[in-house]
Amino acid sequence: MLKVSISIIICNLIALKNVSSFTSSMKTVRRSALSMTTDIDDSSVEESIFSEEVVTIETELNKMSISMPFMERPAVLTGALAGDVGFDPLGFAKTEEDLMNYREAEVKHARLAMLAAAGWPLSEVLDKKIAYLFGLDPLLDSSDRVPSLLNGGLGKVSPIYWIGCFAVAAAIDVFGIMRKNAASEVTYIPGDLGFDPLGVYPKDESGQKRMQTAEIKNGRLAMIAIFAFAIQEAVTKIGVVNETPLFFFPLGETLKNYANSGYVS
């Protein structure tokens, strides 16, 4: 009986020792966990501070115009529109409504300029040939220049042609206004007429933004080009195609005309 009591006492002492060691180990684990939590909190605080610094730096950088880095970006030019590089040095766009109206006008002029930039040299190349084919008088002058405000010759164009042009332009403009009124301010894109017969307009948002940017960039270039055509022909008195024949006539014919004014065959 005494042996049994002694063995029970020894077992209890061993158990108490294990419990105390387990308790101390738990305290150690808790301390470790507490220190880990503190480390994690410190790192998250550091990360949040770093992210705030990055946002602050980006905000400061975005205050400046991309096109004119020495000037502040106008407040309404947020970069949401395709081709928006913060260019408005004269401050025309005061409000969001002004910006949408100016973009609508820009897109219309850009599309018209792209048609004109292609039609101007083509008319100088093909006008006489088409006129002779139908027994009509060419509209080009003696220097092969197209009729324009600076070149003159607009009086030779039939009034029926001008009436037709104004009628088509008015119909397209009315259709665009009706489409704009039917759409919401959030979903409407300036200049969107829903015209995509070949189905090349992307379905995803990034692809649409890329297509819109390409259109407005080419349109801006075309507006500059058509202005340059008019000034060049008014100053040099030579047609655009004759000024740069390599772009519009066969290479052999151009080289022949260049060599001794065409006397070398």
C-alpha positions as CSV (number, residue, x, y, z in Angstrom):
1,M,0.0,0.0,0.0
2,L,2.9,2.4,0.9
3,K,4.6,1.5,-2.4
4,V,1.4,2.4,-4.3
5,S,1.1,5.8,-2.6
6,I,4.8,6.6,-3.2
7,S,4.4,5.7,-6.9
8,I,1.3,7.9,-7.1
9,I,3.1,10.8,-5.5
10,I,6.0,10.4,-8.0
11,C,3.6,10.4,-11.0
12,N,1.9,13.5,-9.7
13,L,5.2,15.3,-9.3
14,I,6.3,14.4,-12.9
15,A,2.9,15.5,-14.2
16,L,3.2,18.9,-12.4
17,K,6.7,19.3,-13.8
18,N,5.4,18.6,-17.4
19,V,2.5,21.0,-16.9
20,S,4.9,23.8,-15.6
21,S,7.3,23.2,-18.5
22,F,4.3,23.2,-21.0
23,T,3.0,26.4,-19.4
24,S,6.4,28.1,-19.8
25,S,6.6,26.9,-23.4
26,M,3.2,28.3,-24.0
27,K,4.3,31.6,-22.6
28,T,7.3,31.5,-24.9
29,V,5.0,30.8,-27.9
30,R,2.7,33.6,-26.9
31,R,5.7,35.9,-26.6
32,S,6.9,34.8,-30.0
33,A,3.5,35.3,-31.5
34,L,3.2,38.7,-30.0
35,S,6.6,39.7,-31.4
36,M,5.6,38.3,-34.8
37,T,2.4,40.3,-34.7
38,T,4.3,43.4,-33.8
39,D,6.7,42.8,-36.7
40,I,3.9,42.3,-39.1
41,D,2.1,45.4,-37.9
42,D,5.3,47.4,-38.3
43,S,5.9,46.1,-41.8
44,S,2.3,46.9,-42.8
45,V,2.6,50.4,-41.4
46,E,5.8,50.8,-43.4
47,E,4.1,49.5,-46.6
48,S,1.2,51.8,-46.1
49,I,3.5,54.8,-45.6
50,F,5.4,53.8,-48.7
51,S,2.2,53.5,-50.8
52,E,1.0,56.9,-49.6
53,E,4.4,58.4,-50.7
54,V,4.0,56.7,-54.1
55,V,0.5,58.0,-54.5
56,T,1.6,61.5,-53.5
57,I,4.5,61.5,-56.0
58,E,2.2,60.2,-58.8
59,T,-0.3,62.9,-57.9
60,E,2.3,65.6,-58.1
61,L,3.6,64.3,-61.4
62,N,0.1,64.1,-62.9
63,K,-0.5,67.8,-62.1
64,M,1.8,68.6,-65.0
65,S,0.7,68.3,-68.7
66,I,2.1,65.4,-70.6
67,S,2.3,67.4,-73.9
68,M,3.7,70.5,-72.2
69,P,5.6,69.4,-69.0
70,F,6.4,73.0,-68.0
71,M,2.7,73.8,-67.6
72,E,0.1,72.4,-65.2
73,R,-2.5,70.1,-66.6
74,P,-5.9,71.6,-67.0
75,A,-8.3,70.3,-64.4
76,V,-10.9,68.9,-66.8
77,L,-8.3,67.0,-68.9
78,T,-8.1,63.9,-66.7
79,G,-6.8,61.6,-69.4
80,A,-10.1,59.7,-69.5
81,L,-10.6,60.6,-73.2
82,A,-8.6,58.9,-75.9
83,G,-5.7,61.0,-77.0
84,D,-5.9,63.3,-74.0
85,V,-2.3,64.5,-73.2
86,G,-3.3,67.6,-71.3
87,F,-2.9,70.1,-74.1
88,D,-5.1,73.2,-73.7
89,P,-2.6,76.1,-73.3
90,L,-5.3,78.7,-73.9
91,G,-7.8,77.2,-71.4
92,F,-10.8,76.8,-73.7
93,A,-12.3,73.8,-71.8
94,K,-13.5,75.2,-68.5
95,T,-16.0,72.5,-67.6
96,E,-16.8,68.9,-68.5
97,E,-19.5,70.0,-70.8
98,D,-17.1,72.3,-72.7
99,L,-14.6,69.4,-73.0
100,M,-17.2,67.1,-74.5
101,N,-18.4,69.7,-77.0
102,Y,-14.8,70.5,-78.1
103,R,-14.0,66.7,-78.4
104,E,-17.2,66.3,-80.5
105,A,-16.0,69.1,-82.8
106,E,-12.5,67.8,-82.9
107,V,-13.6,64.3,-84.0
108,K,-15.8,65.7,-86.8
109,H,-13.0,67.9,-88.1
110,A,-10.5,65.1,-87.8
111,R,-12.7,62.7,-89.9
112,L,-13.3,65.4,-92.5
113,A,-9.6,66.2,-92.6
114,M,-8.7,62.5,-93.2
115,L,-11.1,62.4,-96.1
116,A,-9.7,65.7,-97.5
117,A,-6.0,64.6,-97.0
118,A,-6.7,61.6,-99.2
119,G,-9.0,63.4,-101.7
120,W,-6.8,66.4,-102.3
121,P,-3.9,64.6,-104.0
122,L,-6.2,62.0,-105.6
123,S,-8.1,64.7,-107.3
124,E,-4.9,66.2,-108.7
125,V,-4.0,62.8,-110.1
126,L,-7.3,61.7,-111.5
127,D,-9.4,64.9,-112.1
128,K,-8.3,65.5,-115.7
129,K,-8.5,61.8,-116.6
130,I,-12.1,61.5,-115.3
131,A,-13.1,64.9,-116.9
132,Y,-11.8,63.9,-120.3
133,L,-13.5,60.5,-120.0
134,F,-16.9,62.1,-119.5
135,G,-16.3,65.1,-121.8
136,L,-16.2,67.6,-119.0
137,D,-13.9,70.5,-118.2
138,P,-11.2,69.8,-115.6
139,L,-11.4,71.7,-112.3
140,L,-7.6,71.8,-111.9
141,D,-5.9,75.0,-113.0
142,S,-3.0,75.2,-115.4
143,S,-0.6,74.3,-112.5
144,D,-2.6,71.2,-111.7
145,R,-3.8,72.7,-108.4
146,V,-7.2,71.9,-106.9
147,P,-9.8,74.6,-106.3
148,S,-9.5,76.1,-102.8
149,L,-9.9,79.4,-101.0
150,L,-6.2,80.2,-101.6
151,N,-5.9,78.7,-105.0
152,G,-9.2,80.0,-106.3
153,G,-11.4,78.1,-108.8
154,L,-14.2,77.3,-106.4
155,G,-16.7,79.0,-108.8
156,K,-16.1,76.3,-111.3
157,V,-17.6,73.7,-109.0
158,S,-21.3,73.0,-109.7
159,P,-23.8,74.4,-107.1
160,I,-25.5,71.0,-107.2
161,Y,-22.3,69.5,-105.7
162,W,-22.3,72.0,-102.8
163,I,-26.0,71.4,-102.1
164,G,-25.4,67.6,-102.0
165,C,-22.4,68.1,-99.7
166,F,-24.4,70.3,-97.3
167,A,-27.3,67.9,-97.4
168,V,-25.2,64.8,-96.5
169,A,-23.3,66.7,-93.8
170,A,-26.6,68.0,-92.2
171,A,-28.1,64.5,-92.3
172,I,-25.1,63.0,-90.6
173,D,-25.0,65.8,-88.0
174,V,-28.7,65.4,-87.2
175,F,-28.3,61.7,-86.8
176,G,-25.4,62.3,-84.4
177,I,-27.4,64.7,-82.3
178,M,-30.3,62.2,-82.1
179,R,-27.9,59.4,-81.1
180,K,-26.3,61.6,-78.5
181,N,-29.7,62.6,-77.0
182,A,-30.7,58.9,-76.9
183,A,-27.6,57.8,-75.0
184,S,-26.7,58.6,-71.4
185,E,-23.9,61.0,-70.5
186,V,-21.9,58.2,-69.0
187,T,-22.0,55.8,-71.9
188,Y,-21.9,58.3,-74.8
189,I,-18.6,58.7,-76.6
190,P,-18.1,62.0,-78.6
191,G,-18.4,61.4,-82.3
192,D,-19.9,57.9,-81.9
193,L,-22.2,57.3,-84.8
194,G,-22.3,53.5,-84.5
195,F,-20.7,53.2,-88.0
196,D,-18.7,50.0,-88.2
197,P,-19.8,48.1,-91.3
198,L,-16.7,45.9,-91.3
199,G,-16.9,45.1,-87.6
200,V,-13.4,46.1,-86.8
201,Y,-14.3,48.0,-83.6
202,P,-13.0,45.9,-80.7
203,K,-15.4,44.6,-78.1
204,D,-13.1,45.0,-75.1
205,E,-12.6,48.4,-73.4
206,S,-8.8,48.5,-73.9
207,G,-9.2,47.7,-77.6
208,Q,-11.8,50.4,-78.0
209,K,-9.6,53.0,-76.2
210,R,-6.7,52.0,-78.6
211,M,-8.9,52.4,-81.7
212,Q,-10.2,55.8,-80.5
213,T,-6.7,57.0,-79.8
214,A,-5.5,55.9,-83.3
215,E,-8.5,57.7,-84.9
216,I,-7.9,61.0,-83.1
217,K,-4.1,60.9,-83.7
218,N,-4.5,60.3,-87.4
219,G,-7.2,62.9,-87.5
220,R,-5.0,65.5,-85.9
221,L,-2.2,64.7,-88.3
222,A,-4.6,65.0,-91.2
223,M,-5.8,68.4,-90.1
224,I,-2.2,69.6,-90.1
225,A,-1.6,68.0,-93.5
226,I,-4.5,69.6,-95.2
227,F,-3.5,73.0,-93.8
228,A,0.0,72.4,-95.1
229,F,-1.4,71.4,-98.6
230,A,-3.3,74.7,-98.9
231,I,-0.3,76.8,-97.8
232,Q,2.2,74.9,-99.9
233,E,0.2,75.3,-103.1
234,A,-0.6,78.9,-102.5
235,V,3.1,79.7,-101.9
236,T,4.8,77.5,-104.5
237,K,2.0,77.7,-107.2
238,I,2.7,73.9,-107.7
239,G,0.3,71.0,-107.0
240,V,1.1,68.8,-104.1
241,V,1.5,65.7,-106.4
242,N,3.9,67.5,-108.7
243,E,5.9,68.7,-105.7
244,T,6.3,65.2,-104.4
245,P,5.7,62.9,-107.4
246,L,7.5,59.9,-105.9
247,F,4.4,59.4,-103.7
248,F,1.8,59.6,-106.4
249,F,3.2,58.5,-109.8
250,P,5.0,55.3,-111.0
251,L,8.7,55.3,-110.2
252,G,9.8,54.9,-113.8
253,E,7.7,57.9,-115.0
254,T,9.0,60.0,-112.1
255,L,12.6,59.2,-112.7
256,K,12.1,59.9,-116.4
257,N,10.7,63.3,-115.7
258,Y,13.5,64.0,-113.3
259,A,16.2,63.1,-115.8
260,N,16.7,65.9,-118.3
261,S,13.1,66.9,-118.0
262,G,12.0,63.7,-119.7
263,Y,14.4,63.8,-122.7
264,V,16.2,60.6,-121.6
265,S,14.2,57.6,-122.6
